[in-house]
Amino acid sequence: MVEINTKNALTRKAGEKPPEVLNVKISVQNLNFFYGDKQALFDVTMDIPERRVTAL
C-alpha cells in the first residue's frame, strides 16, 4: 500500500500563485461508487487533465 501526504498539496500560502491551468479532458461530478452494498466513493467531483495519470 502506498500512502501519500496530501495535506500540503491541497493548500496554498498567501501570495502563492495558483497551479497551472490544464486542459481538462474528463470532468467527474458527484460520483458515488459501490462494491455490492458497500459504498467506496462518496460524492467525488474532480477534473482530469489531458496527458496526466490520475488514480482513485
N, CA, C and O atoms as a CHARMM CRD file, in Angstrom:
* protein
*
  224
    1    1 MET  N      0.83800  -1.17500   0.00000 PROA 1      0.00000
    2    1 MET  CA     0.00000   0.00000   0.00000 PROA 1      0.00000
    3    1 MET  C      0.88300   1.23900   0.00000 PROA 1      0.00000
    4    1 MET  O      1.88900   1.28700   0.70900 PROA 1      0.00000
    5    2 VAL  N      0.51800   2.22900  -0.78200 PROA 2      0.00000
    6    2 VAL  CA     1.25500   3.48100  -0.85700 PROA 2      0.00000
    7    2 VAL  C      0.45300   4.56500  -0.15800 PROA 2      0.00000
    8    2 VAL  O     -0.73400   4.73400  -0.43500 PROA 2      0.00000
    9    3 GLU  N      1.08700   5.29600   0.74100 PROA 3      0.00000
   10    3 GLU  CA     0.43200   6.41100   1.41200 PROA 3      0.00000
   11    3 GLU  C      1.01000   7.70900   0.88100 PROA 3      0.00000
   12    3 GLU  O      2.22400   7.84600   0.73700 PROA 3      0.00000
   13    4 ILE  N      0.13500   8.65800   0.59200 PROA 4      0.00000
   14    4 ILE  CA     0.55700   9.94900   0.06300 PROA 4      0.00000
   15    4 ILE  C      0.06000  11.04000   0.99900 PROA 4      0.00000
   16    4 ILE  O     -1.12800  11.08400   1.31900 PROA 4      0.00000
   17    5 ASN  N      0.94300  11.91100   1.43700 PROA 5      0.00000
   18    5 ASN  CA     0.56800  13.02800   2.28800 PROA 5      0.00000
   19    5 ASN  C      0.03700  14.15000   1.40600 PROA 5      0.00000
   20    5 ASN  O      0.80000  14.77500   0.67100 PROA 5      0.00000
   21    6 THR  N     -1.26600  14.40800   1.47600 PROA 6      0.00000
   22    6 THR  CA    -1.87500  15.44600   0.63800 PROA 6      0.00000
   23    6 THR  C     -2.12800  16.74000   1.40200 PROA 6      0.00000
   24    6 THR  O     -2.64600  17.69500   0.82400 PROA 6      0.00000
   25    7 LYS  N     -1.78000  16.79700   2.67900 PROA 7      0.00000
   26    7 LYS  CA    -2.04600  17.98800   3.48000 PROA 7      0.00000
   27    7 LYS  C     -1.44800  19.23400   2.82900 PROA 7      0.00000
   28    7 LYS  O     -2.14600  20.23300   2.65300 PROA 7      0.00000
   29    8 ASN  N     -0.18400  19.18700   2.47800 PROA 8      0.00000
   30    8 ASN  CA     0.47100  20.34300   1.87500 PROA 8      0.00000
   31    8 ASN  C      0.12200  20.51100   0.40500 PROA 8      0.00000
   32    8 ASN  O      0.20200  21.62200  -0.11900 PROA 8      0.00000
   33    9 ALA  N     -0.25600  19.45200  -0.26000 PROA 9      0.00000
   34    9 ALA  CA    -0.56900  19.51700  -1.68400 PROA 9      0.00000
   35    9 ALA  C     -1.88300  20.23800  -1.94500 PROA 9      0.00000
   36    9 ALA  O     -2.09100  20.75100  -3.04500 PROA 9      0.00000
   37   10 LEU  N     -2.77000  20.29000  -0.96400 PROA 10     0.00000
   38   10 LEU  CA    -4.09500  20.85800  -1.17600 PROA 10     0.00000
   39   10 LEU  C     -4.24100  22.27100  -0.63400 PROA 10     0.00000
   40   10 LEU  O     -5.33800  22.82700  -0.66800 PROA 10     0.00000
   41   11 THR  N     -3.17400  22.86000  -0.13900 PROA 11     0.00000
   42   11 THR  CA    -3.25900  24.20500   0.41800 PROA 11     0.00000
   43   11 THR  C     -2.24100  25.11500  -0.25000 PROA 11     0.00000
   44   11 THR  O     -1.18300  24.67200  -0.69600 PROA 11     0.00000
   45   12 ARG  N     -2.58300  26.39200  -0.30800 PROA 12     0.00000
   46   12 ARG  CA    -1.66400  27.40100  -0.82900 PROA 12     0.00000
   47   12 ARG  C     -1.41300  28.44000   0.24800 PROA 12     0.00000
   48   12 ARG  O     -2.30400  28.74800   1.03900 PROA 12     0.00000
   49   13 LYS  N     -0.23100  28.96800   0.27900 PROA 13     0.00000
   50   13 LYS  CA     0.10900  30.02600   1.21700 PROA 13     0.00000
   51   13 LYS  C     -0.21100  31.37200   0.58800 PROA 13     0.00000
   52   13 LYS  O     -0.28000  31.48900  -0.63500 PROA 13     0.00000
   53   14 ALA  N     -0.40500  32.38700   1.41900 PROA 14     0.00000
   54   14 ALA  CA    -0.70900  33.73200   0.93600 PROA 14     0.00000
   55   14 ALA  C      0.36500  34.19200  -0.03600 PROA 14     0.00000
   56   14 ALA  O      1.55700  34.06100   0.24000 PROA 14     0.00000
   57   15 GLY  N     -0.05700  34.72700  -1.16700 PROA 15     0.00000
   58   15 GLY  CA     0.86900  35.22300  -2.17100 PROA 15     0.00000
   59   15 GLY  C      1.33000  34.18900  -3.17000 PROA 15     0.00000
   60   15 GLY  O      1.95000  34.53800  -4.17400 PROA 15     0.00000
   61   16 GLU  N      1.04400  32.92600  -2.92200 PROA 16     0.00000
   62   16 GLU  CA     1.43300  31.86900  -3.85000 PROA 16     0.00000
   63   16 GLU  C      0.55800  31.91600  -5.09100 PROA 16     0.00000
   64   16 GLU  O     -0.64100  32.18000  -5.00600 PROA 16     0.00000
   65   17 LYS  N      1.16000  31.66000  -6.23600 PROA 17     0.00000
   66   17 LYS  CA     0.40000  31.61800  -7.47800 PROA 17     0.00000
   67   17 LYS  C     -0.43500  30.34300  -7.52900 PROA 17     0.00000
   68   17 LYS  O     -0.02200  29.30700  -7.00600 PROA 17     0.00000
   69   18 PRO  N     -1.61700  30.41500  -8.16200 PROA 18     0.00000
   70   18 PRO  CA    -2.41900  29.19200  -8.30700 PROA 18     0.00000
   71   18 PRO  C     -1.72300  28.21200  -9.23300 PROA 18     0.00000
   72   18 PRO  O     -0.87800  28.61300 -10.03300 PROA 18     0.00000
   73   19 PRO  N     -2.06400  26.92300  -9.13700 PROA 19     0.00000
   74   19 PRO  CA    -1.44400  25.93900 -10.02600 PROA 19     0.00000
   75   19 PRO  C     -1.78300  26.23300 -11.47800 PROA 19     0.00000
   76   19 PRO  O     -2.77600  26.89700 -11.77500 PROA 19     0.00000
   77   20 GLU  N     -0.94700  25.73400 -12.38000 PROA 20     0.00000
   78   20 GLU  CA    -1.17300  25.97600 -13.79800 PROA 20     0.00000
   79   20 GLU  C     -2.54100  25.45200 -14.22600 PROA 20     0.00000
   80   20 GLU  O     -3.02100  24.44200 -13.71200 PROA 20     0.00000
   81   21 VAL  N     -3.15400  26.14600 -15.16400 PROA 21     0.00000
   82   21 VAL  CA    -4.44400  25.72200 -15.69500 PROA 21     0.00000
   83   21 VAL  C     -4.18600  24.68300 -16.77600 PROA 21     0.00000
   84   21 VAL  O     -3.43400  24.93300 -17.71900 PROA 21     0.00000
   85   22 LEU  N     -4.80700  23.52300 -16.63800 PROA 22     0.00000
   86   22 LEU  CA    -4.59000  22.42700 -17.56800 PROA 22     0.00000
   87   22 LEU  C     -5.83600  22.20100 -18.41000 PROA 22     0.00000
   88   22 LEU  O     -6.94600  22.53100 -17.99300 PROA 22     0.00000
   89   23 ASN  N     -5.64700  21.64100 -19.59000 PROA 23     0.00000
   90   23 ASN  CA    -6.74800  21.32600 -20.48100 PROA 23     0.00000
   91   23 ASN  C     -7.48700  20.09700 -19.94400 PROA 23     0.00000
   92   23 ASN  O     -6.95600  18.98700 -19.97100 PROA 23     0.00000
   93   24 VAL  N     -8.70400  20.30200 -19.46000 PROA 24     0.00000
   94   24 VAL  CA    -9.49000  19.22000 -18.86600 PROA 24     0.00000
   95   24 VAL  C    -10.05400  18.33200 -19.96400 PROA 24     0.00000
   96   24 VAL  O    -10.66500  18.82300 -20.91300 PROA 24     0.00000
   97   25 LYS  N     -9.84700  17.00900 -19.83500 PROA 25     0.00000
   98   25 LYS  CA   -10.37300  16.04100 -20.79700 PROA 25     0.00000
   99   25 LYS  C    -11.56600  15.27900 -20.23800 PROA 25     0.00000
  100   25 LYS  O    -12.45500  14.88500 -20.99300 PROA 25     0.00000
  101   26 ILE  N    -11.59600  15.06500 -18.92200 PROA 26     0.00000
  102   26 ILE  CA   -12.70800  14.36200 -18.27900 PROA 26     0.00000
  103   26 ILE  C    -13.11000  15.15300 -17.03900 PROA 26     0.00000
  104   26 ILE  O    -12.26100  15.54000 -16.23600 PROA 26     0.00000
  105   27 SER  N    -14.40200  15.38800 -16.89400 PROA 27     0.00000
  106   27 SER  CA   -14.92700  16.06400 -15.71800 PROA 27     0.00000
  107   27 SER  C    -15.88300  15.10800 -15.00700 PROA 27     0.00000
  108   27 SER  O    -16.81500  14.58700 -15.61900 PROA 27     0.00000
  109   28 VAL  N    -15.65100  14.88100 -13.72200 PROA 28     0.00000
  110   28 VAL  CA   -16.48500  13.98700 -12.92400 PROA 28     0.00000
  111   28 VAL  C    -17.19300  14.83500 -11.87400 PROA 28     0.00000
  112   28 VAL  O    -16.56400  15.64200 -11.18900 PROA 28     0.00000
  113   29 GLN  N    -18.50100  14.64800 -11.75300 PROA 29     0.00000
  114   29 GLN  CA   -19.26400  15.41100 -10.76400 PROA 29     0.00000
  115   29 GLN  C    -20.16200  14.48200  -9.96900 PROA 29     0.00000
  116   29 GLN  O    -20.91200  13.68400 -10.53100 PROA 29     0.00000
  117   30 ASN  N    -20.07400  14.59700  -8.65300 PROA 30     0.00000
  118   30 ASN  CA   -20.94900  13.87400  -7.72800 PROA 30     0.00000
  119   30 ASN  C    -20.93700  12.36100  -7.94300 PROA 30     0.00000
  120   30 ASN  O    -21.99200  11.72700  -7.94000 PROA 30     0.00000
  121   31 LEU  N    -19.75300  11.78200  -8.12900 PROA 31     0.00000
  122   31 LEU  CA   -19.61600  10.34400  -8.35600 PROA 31     0.00000
  123   31 LEU  C    -19.71000   9.58200  -7.03800 PROA 31     0.00000
  124   31 LEU  O    -19.00100   9.88600  -6.07900 PROA 31     0.00000
  125   32 ASN  N    -20.58600   8.59500  -7.00700 PROA 32     0.00000
  126   32 ASN  CA   -20.69200   7.64800  -5.90100 PROA 32     0.00000
  127   32 ASN  C    -20.45900   6.27000  -6.49400 PROA 32     0.00000
  128   32 ASN  O    -20.99900   5.95300  -7.55300 PROA 32     0.00000
  129   33 PHE  N    -19.65400   5.43900  -5.81800 PROA 33     0.00000
  130   33 PHE  CA   -19.34200   4.11400  -6.34900 PROA 33     0.00000
  131   33 PHE  C    -19.52500   3.07700  -5.25400 PROA 33     0.00000
  132   33 PHE  O    -19.12400   3.29200  -4.11000 PROA 33     0.00000
  133   34 PHE  N    -20.12800   1.95900  -5.60700 PROA 34     0.00000
  134   34 PHE  CA   -20.41900   0.89400  -4.65000 PROA 34     0.00000
  135   34 PHE  C    -19.77200  -0.41000  -5.08000 PROA 34     0.00000
  136   34 PHE  O    -19.70700  -0.71100  -6.27200 PROA 34     0.00000
  137   35 TYR  N    -19.29500  -1.18400  -4.11600 PROA 35     0.00000
  138   35 TYR  CA   -18.92200  -2.58800  -4.28800 PROA 35     0.00000
  139   35 TYR  C    -20.04300  -3.37500  -3.62200 PROA 35     0.00000
  140   35 TYR  O    -20.04100  -3.55300  -2.40400 PROA 35     0.00000
  141   36 GLY  N    -20.99400  -3.84200  -4.41200 PROA 36     0.00000
  142   36 GLY  CA   -22.16200  -4.50200  -3.82300 PROA 36     0.00000
  143   36 GLY  C    -22.92500  -3.50900  -2.97000 PROA 36     0.00000
  144   36 GLY  O    -23.37500  -2.48100  -3.47600 PROA 36     0.00000
  145   37 ASP  N    -23.07900  -3.79400  -1.68000 PROA 37     0.00000
  146   37 ASP  CA   -23.78300  -2.89800  -0.75900 PROA 37     0.00000
  147   37 ASP  C    -22.85600  -1.88400  -0.08700 PROA 37     0.00000
  148   37 ASP  O    -23.33400  -0.97900   0.59700 PROA 37     0.00000
  149   38 LYS  N    -21.54200  -2.02000  -0.26800 PROA 38     0.00000
  150   38 LYS  CA   -20.55900  -1.15600   0.40200 PROA 38     0.00000
  151   38 LYS  C    -20.19700   0.03400  -0.48100 PROA 38     0.00000
  152   38 LYS  O    -19.70200  -0.14200  -1.59400 PROA 38     0.00000
  153   39 GLN  N    -20.44500   1.25100   0.01700 PROA 39     0.00000
  154   39 GLN  CA   -20.09400   2.44200  -0.74500 PROA 39     0.00000
  155   39 GLN  C    -18.60900   2.73600  -0.57000 PROA 39     0.00000
  156   39 GLN  O    -18.11400   2.85000   0.55100 PROA 39     0.00000
  157   40 ALA  N    -17.90100   2.85900  -1.70400 PROA 40     0.00000
  158   40 ALA  CA   -16.45200   3.07600  -1.68900 PROA 40     0.00000
  159   40 ALA  C    -16.08800   4.53200  -1.95700 PROA 40     0.00000
  160   40 ALA  O    -15.12000   5.03500  -1.38600 PROA 40     0.00000
  161   41 LEU  N    -16.83600   5.21300  -2.80800 PROA 41     0.00000
  162   41 LEU  CA   -16.58900   6.62500  -3.11000 PROA 41     0.00000
  163   41 LEU  C    -17.84300   7.42300  -2.78000 PROA 41     0.00000
  164   41 LEU  O    -18.96000   6.98000  -3.04700 PROA 41     0.00000
  165   42 PHE  N    -17.64800   8.59800  -2.19900 PROA 42     0.00000
  166   42 PHE  CA   -18.75000   9.43100  -1.75600 PROA 42     0.00000
  167   42 PHE  C    -18.67500  10.80800  -2.41600 PROA 42     0.00000
  168   42 PHE  O    -17.79900  11.60600  -2.08200 PROA 42     0.00000
  169   43 ASP  N    -19.57900  11.09000  -3.34400 PROA 43     0.00000
  170   43 ASP  CA   -19.75600  12.43600  -3.90500 PROA 43     0.00000
  171   43 ASP  C    -18.43900  13.04900  -4.40200 PROA 43     0.00000
  172   43 ASP  O    -18.11100  14.17700  -4.03300 PROA 43     0.00000
  173   44 VAL  N    -17.69500  12.33400  -5.21800 PROA 44     0.00000
  174   44 VAL  CA   -16.40500  12.79500  -5.74400 PROA 44     0.00000
  175   44 VAL  C    -16.63800  13.70300  -6.94900 PROA 44     0.00000
  176   44 VAL  O    -17.36000  13.34200  -7.87800 PROA 44     0.00000
  177   45 THR  N    -16.02300  14.87900  -6.92500 PROA 45     0.00000
  178   45 THR  CA   -16.05600  15.80900  -8.04600 PROA 45     0.00000
  179   45 THR  C    -14.61400  16.18200  -8.35900 PROA 45     0.00000
  180   45 THR  O    -13.87300  16.61800  -7.47800 PROA 45     0.00000
  181   46 MET  N    -14.21700  16.00800  -9.62200 PROA 46     0.00000
  182   46 MET  CA   -12.83900  16.33100  -9.99900 PROA 46     0.00000
  183   46 MET  C    -12.71900  16.49100 -11.51000 PROA 46     0.00000
  184   46 MET  O    -13.51500  15.93500 -12.26800 PROA 46     0.00000
  185   47 ASP  N    -11.73100  17.24700 -11.93500 PROA 47     0.00000
  186   47 ASP  CA   -11.38400  17.37400 -13.34600 PROA 47     0.00000
  187   47 ASP  C    -10.10500  16.59100 -13.59100 PROA 47     0.00000
  188   47 ASP  O     -9.17400  16.62800 -12.78600 PROA 47     0.00000
  189   48 ILE  N    -10.07100  15.88600 -14.70600 PROA 48     0.00000
  190   48 ILE  CA    -8.89400  15.10400 -15.07000 PROA 48     0.00000
  191   48 ILE  C     -8.28300  15.73200 -16.32000 PROA 48     0.00000
  192   48 ILE  O     -8.89900  15.70200 -17.38500 PROA 48     0.00000
  193   49 PRO  N     -7.08100  16.30100 -16.20700 PROA 49     0.00000
  194   49 PRO  CA    -6.45600  16.97500 -17.34800 PROA 49     0.00000
  195   49 PRO  C     -5.85800  15.99500 -18.34500 PROA 49     0.00000
  196   49 PRO  O     -5.59400  14.83600 -18.02500 PROA 49     0.00000
  197   50 GLU  N     -5.65400  16.48500 -19.55200 PROA 50     0.00000
  198   50 GLU  CA    -5.02600  15.65000 -20.57500 PROA 50     0.00000
  199   50 GLU  C     -3.57100  15.38500 -20.21800 PROA 50     0.00000
  200   50 GLU  O     -2.92800  16.18400 -19.53700 PROA 50     0.00000
  201   51 ARG  N     -3.06700  14.26100 -20.68400 PROA 51     0.00000
  202   51 ARG  CA    -1.66400  13.87100 -20.52900 PROA 51     0.00000
  203   51 ARG  C     -1.20500  13.76100 -19.07900 PROA 51     0.00000
  204   51 ARG  O     -0.03600  14.00000 -18.77500 PROA 51     0.00000
  205   52 ARG  N     -2.11900  13.40100 -18.18900 PROA 52     0.00000
  206   52 ARG  CA    -1.78400  13.19200 -16.77600 PROA 52     0.00000
  207   52 ARG  C     -2.34900  11.85000 -16.33700 PROA 52     0.00000
  208   52 ARG  O     -3.41600  11.44100 -16.79500 PROA 52     0.00000
  209   53 VAL  N     -1.64700  11.17900 -15.46500 PROA 53     0.00000
  210   53 VAL  CA    -2.13600   9.92900 -14.89300 PROA 53     0.00000
  211   53 VAL  C     -2.89900  10.28300 -13.62300 PROA 53     0.00000
  212   53 VAL  O     -2.38400  10.99300 -12.75900 PROA 53     0.00000
  213   54 THR  N     -4.11900   9.79100 -13.51500 PROA 54     0.00000
  214   54 THR  CA    -4.95700  10.07700 -12.35500 PROA 54     0.00000
  215   54 THR  C     -5.49300   8.76800 -11.80000 PROA 54     0.00000
  216   54 THR  O     -6.01600   7.94200 -12.54900 PROA 54     0.00000
  217   55 ALA  N     -5.36800   8.57400 -10.50300 PROA 55     0.00000
  218   55 ALA  CA    -5.85000   7.34300  -9.87200 PROA 55     0.00000
  219   55 ALA  C     -6.74100   7.68800  -8.69000 PROA 55     0.00000
  220   55 ALA  O     -6.57300   8.71600  -8.03400 PROA 55     0.00000
  221   56 LEU  N     -7.67700   6.81200  -8.44400 PROA 56     0.00000
  222   56 LEU  CA    -8.54100   6.95300  -7.26400 PROA 56     0.00000
  223   56 LEU  C     -8.21000   5.85100  -6.29300 PROA 56     0.00000
  224   56 LEU  O     -8.81300   5.76800  -5.22300 PROA 56     0.00000
